[in-house]
């Protein structure tokens, strides 16, 4: 049961990190959305613009963009929590890979997302 309790705590920490990342990203959701549609707006005719077909569609789009950006912002915390959950099952010589794993995983994920 202690193992499941630790898993629950680590999942809660990951959820809180995603929530904080989402809150920060939502403050910049319009700028993030503009950045995402920049390649499309460059090839559209000069007088055209994007439209939303439903009333809540713009809001939901900003929520989705903010959630994905929040997950990307929270990835270092998620990688750290996963690693700390697995550390008790590892030998001492395997534990020294903590910092390189978290740093390289975070950098590679963010580069892949870009």
C-alpha positions as protocol buffer text, in pm:
chain_id: "A"
residue {
  index: 1
  type: UNK
  ca { x: 0 y: 0 z: 0 }
}
residue {
  index: 2
  type: UNK
  ca { x: 290 y: 239 z: 64 }
}
residue {
  index: 3
  type: UNK
  ca { x: 394 y: 206 z: -298 }
}
residue {
  index: 4
  type: UNK
  ca { x: 45 y: 302 z: -416 }
}
residue {
  index: 5
  type: UNK
  ca { x: 37 y: 594 z: -173 }
}
residue {
  index: 6
  type: UNK
  ca { x: 365 y: 723 z: -312 }
}
residue {
  index: 7
  type: UNK
  ca { x: 231 y: 685 z: -668 }
}
residue {
  index: 8
  type: UNK
  ca { x: -80 y: 882 z: -573 }
}
residue {
  index: 9
  type: UNK
  ca { x: 126 y: 1163 z: -423 }
}
residue {
  index: 10
  type: UNK
  ca { x: 351 y: 1180 z: -729 }
}
residue {
  index: 11
  type: UNK
  ca { x: 52 y: 1187 z: -966 }
}
residue {
  index: 12
  type: UNK
  ca { x: -102 y: 1469 z: -762 }
}
residue {
  index: 13
  type: UNK
  ca { x: 224 y: 1666 z: -786 }
}
residue {
  index: 14
  type: UNK
  ca { x: 225 y: 1611 z: -1164 }
}
residue {
  index: 15
  type: UNK
  ca { x: -138 y: 1726 z: -1189 }
}
residue {
  index: 16
  type: UNK
  ca { x: -60 y: 2038 z: -984 }
}
residue {
  index: 17
  type: UNK
  ca { x: 241 y: 2114 z: -1207 }
}
residue {
  index: 18
  type: UNK
  ca { x: 22 y: 2079 z: -1517 }
}
residue {
  index: 19
  type: UNK
  ca { x: -241 y: 2303 z: -1356 }
}
residue {
  index: 20
  type: UNK
  ca { x: 15 y: 2573 z: -1279 }
}
residue {
  index: 21
  type: UNK
  ca { x: 157 y: 2544 z: -1631 }
}
residue {
  index: 22
  type: UNK
  ca { x: -196 y: 2568 z: -1772 }
}
residue {
  index: 23
  type: UNK
  ca { x: -271 y: 2881 z: -1566 }
}
residue {
  index: 24
  type: UNK
  ca { x: 48 y: 3049 z: -1683 }
}
residue {
  index: 25
  type: UNK
  ca { x: -13 y: 2945 z: -2043 }
}
residue {
  index: 26
  type: UNK
  ca { x: -373 y: 3063 z: -2040 }
}
residue {
  index: 27
  type: UNK
  ca { x: -254 y: 3413 z: -1963 }
}
residue {
  index: 28
  type: UNK
  ca { x: -66 y: 3402 z: -2295 }
}
residue {
  index: 29
  type: UNK
  ca { x: -315 y: 3189 z: -2492 }
}
residue {
  index: 30
  type: UNK
  ca { x: -384 y: 3452 z: -2758 }
}
residue {
  index: 31
  type: UNK
  ca { x: -14 y: 3501 z: -2824 }
}
residue {
  index: 32
  type: UNK
  ca { x: 45 y: 3125 z: -2832 }
}
residue {
  index: 33
  type: UNK
  ca { x: -243 y: 3078 z: -3076 }
}
residue {
  index: 34
  type: UNK
  ca { x: -111 y: 3359 z: -3295 }
}
residue {
  index: 35
  type: UNK
  ca { x: 229 y: 3192 z: -3296 }
}
residue {
  index: 36
  type: UNK
  ca { x: 75 y: 2859 z: -3397 }
}
residue {
  index: 37
  type: UNK
  ca { x: -125 y: 3002 z: -3687 }
}
residue {
  index: 38
  type: UNK
  ca { x: 157 y: 3225 z: -3813 }
}
residue {
  index: 39
  type: UNK
  ca { x: 256 y: 2986 z: -4098 }
}
residue {
  index: 40
  type: UNK
  ca { x: -107 y: 2973 z: -4212 }
}
residue {
  index: 41
  type: UNK
  ca { x: -162 y: 3347 z: -4200 }
}
residue {
  index: 42
  type: UNK
  ca { x: 150 y: 3403 z: -4410 }
}
residue {
  index: 43
  type: UNK
  ca { x: 5 y: 3207 z: -4703 }
}
residue {
  index: 44
  type: UNK
  ca { x: -353 y: 3338 z: -4679 }
}
residue {
  index: 45
  type: UNK
  ca { x: -461 y: 3621 z: -4907 }
}
residue {
  index: 46
  type: UNK
  ca { x: -414 y: 3967 z: -4749 }
}
residue {
  index: 47
  type: UNK
  ca { x: -781 y: 4037 z: -4674 }
}
residue {
  index: 48
  type: UNK
  ca { x: -869 y: 3694 z: -4533 }
}
residue {
  index: 49
  type: UNK
  ca { x: -880 y: 3589 z: -4169 }
}
residue {
  index: 50
  type: UNK
  ca { x: -962 y: 3281 z: -3963 }
}
residue {
  index: 51
  type: UNK
  ca { x: -1318 y: 3226 z: -3853 }
}
residue {
  index: 52
  type: UNK
  ca { x: -1473 y: 3022 z: -3572 }
}
residue {
  index: 53
  type: UNK
  ca { x: -1792 y: 2837 z: -3665 }
}
residue {
  index: 54
  type: UNK
  ca { x: -1936 y: 2802 z: -3314 }
}
residue {
  index: 55
  type: UNK
  ca { x: -1967 y: 3052 z: -3035 }
}
residue {
  index: 56
  type: UNK
  ca { x: -1750 y: 2864 z: -2780 }
}
residue {
  index: 57
  type: UNK
  ca { x: -1501 y: 2737 z: -3041 }
}
residue {
  index: 58
  type: UNK
  ca { x: -1252 y: 3020 z: -2989 }
}
residue {
  index: 59
  type: UNK
  ca { x: -1261 y: 2972 z: -2611 }
}
residue {
  index: 60
  type: UNK
  ca { x: -1217 y: 2595 z: -2640 }
}
residue {
  index: 61
  type: UNK
  ca { x: -930 y: 2641 z: -2885 }
}
residue {
  index: 62
  type: UNK
  ca { x: -753 y: 2873 z: -2642 }
}
residue {
  index: 63
  type: UNK
  ca { x: -812 y: 2619 z: -2363 }
}
residue {
  index: 64
  type: UNK
  ca { x: -662 y: 2338 z: -2573 }
}
residue {
  index: 65
  type: UNK
  ca { x: -360 y: 2545 z: -2670 }
}
residue {
  index: 66
  type: UNK
  ca { x: -308 y: 2643 z: -2306 }
}
residue {
  index: 67
  type: UNK
  ca { x: -339 y: 2283 z: -2186 }
}
residue {
  index: 68
  type: UNK
  ca { x: -80 y: 2155 z: -2433 }
}
residue {
  index: 69
  type: UNK
  ca { x: 153 y: 2444 z: -2348 }
}
residue {
  index: 70
  type: UNK
  ca { x: 96 y: 2375 z: -1977 }
}
residue {
  index: 71
  type: UNK
  ca { x: 196 y: 2012 z: -2023 }
}
residue {
  index: 72
  type: UNK
  ca { x: 508 y: 2122 z: -2209 }
}
residue {
  index: 73
  type: UNK
  ca { x: 594 y: 2364 z: -1929 }
}
residue {
  index: 74
  type: UNK
  ca { x: 538 y: 2090 z: -1667 }
}
residue {
  index: 75
  type: UNK
  ca { x: 743 y: 1822 z: -1843 }
}
residue {
  index: 76
  type: UNK
  ca { x: 1057 y: 1870 z: -1625 }
}
residue {
  index: 77
  type: UNK
  ca { x: 847 y: 1816 z: -1311 }
}
residue {
  index: 78
  type: UNK
  ca { x: 675 y: 1513 z: -1463 }
}
residue {
  index: 79
  type: UNK
  ca { x: 1007 y: 1356 z: -1565 }
}
residue {
  index: 80
  type: UNK
  ca { x: 1148 y: 1423 z: -1219 }
}
residue {
  index: 81
  type: UNK
  ca { x: 847 y: 1266 z: -1046 }
}
residue {
  index: 82
  type: UNK
  ca { x: 858 y: 958 z: -1269 }
}
residue {
  index: 83
  type: UNK
  ca { x: 1228 y: 918 z: -1201 }
}
residue {
  index: 84
  type: UNK
  ca { x: 1188 y: 960 z: -824 }
}
residue {
  index: 85
  type: UNK
  ca { x: 912 y: 700 z: -828 }
}
residue {
  index: 86
  type: UNK
  ca { x: 1143 y: 452 z: -1001 }
}
residue {
  index: 87
  type: UNK
  ca { x: 1458 y: 528 z: -797 }
}
residue {
  index: 88
  type: UNK
  ca { x: 1383 y: 290 z: -505 }
}
residue {
  index: 89
  type: UNK
  ca { x: 1384 y: -4 z: -749 }
}
residue {
  index: 90
  type: UNK
  ca { x: 1728 y: 83 z: -886 }
}
residue {
  index: 91
  type: UNK
  ca { x: 2079 y: -7 z: -776 }
}
residue {
  index: 92
  type: UNK
  ca { x: 2312 y: 261 z: -643 }
}
residue {
  index: 93
  type: UNK
  ca { x: 2515 y: 284 z: -965 }
}
residue {
  index: 94
  type: UNK
  ca { x: 2194 y: 337 z: -1165 }
}
residue {
  index: 95
  type: UNK
  ca { x: 2078 y: 624 z: -942 }
}
residue {
  index: 96
  type: UNK
  ca { x: 2353 y: 856 z: -1059 }
}
residue {
  index: 97
  type: UNK
  ca { x: 2167 y: 905 z: -1387 }
}
residue {
  index: 98
  type: UNK
  ca { x: 1896 y: 1121 z: -1222 }
}
residue {
  index: 99
  type: UNK
  ca { x: 2016 y: 1466 z: -1328 }
}
residue {
  index: 100
  type: UNK
  ca { x: 2124 y: 1368 z: -1681 }
}
residue {
  index: 101
  type: UNK
  ca { x: 1792 y: 1186 z: -1735 }
}
residue {
  index: 102
  type: UNK
  ca { x: 1573 y: 1477 z: -1622 }
}
residue {
  index: 103
  type: UNK
  ca { x: 1776 y: 1743 z: -1804 }
}
residue {
  index: 104
  type: UNK
  ca { x: 1821 y: 1552 z: -2131 }
}
residue {
  index: 105
  type: UNK
  ca { x: 1461 y: 1429 z: -2138 }
}
residue {
  index: 106
  type: UNK
  ca { x: 1329 y: 1779 z: -2081 }
}
residue {
  index: 107
  type: UNK
  ca { x: 1554 y: 1938 z: -2342 }
}
residue {
  index: 108
  type: UNK
  ca { x: 1481 y: 1669 z: -2602 }
}
residue {
  index: 109
  type: UNK
  ca { x: 1106 y: 1686 z: -2540 }
}
residue {
  index: 110
  type: UNK
  ca { x: 1097 y: 2064 z: -2571 }
}
residue {
  index: 111
  type: UNK
  ca { x: 1311 y: 2052 z: -2887 }
}
residue {
  index: 112
  type: UNK
  ca { x: 1080 y: 1790 z: -3032 }
}
residue {
  index: 113
  type: UNK
  ca { x: 775 y: 1998 z: -2945 }
}
residue {
  index: 114
  type: UNK
  ca { x: 928 y: 2303 z: -3112 }
}
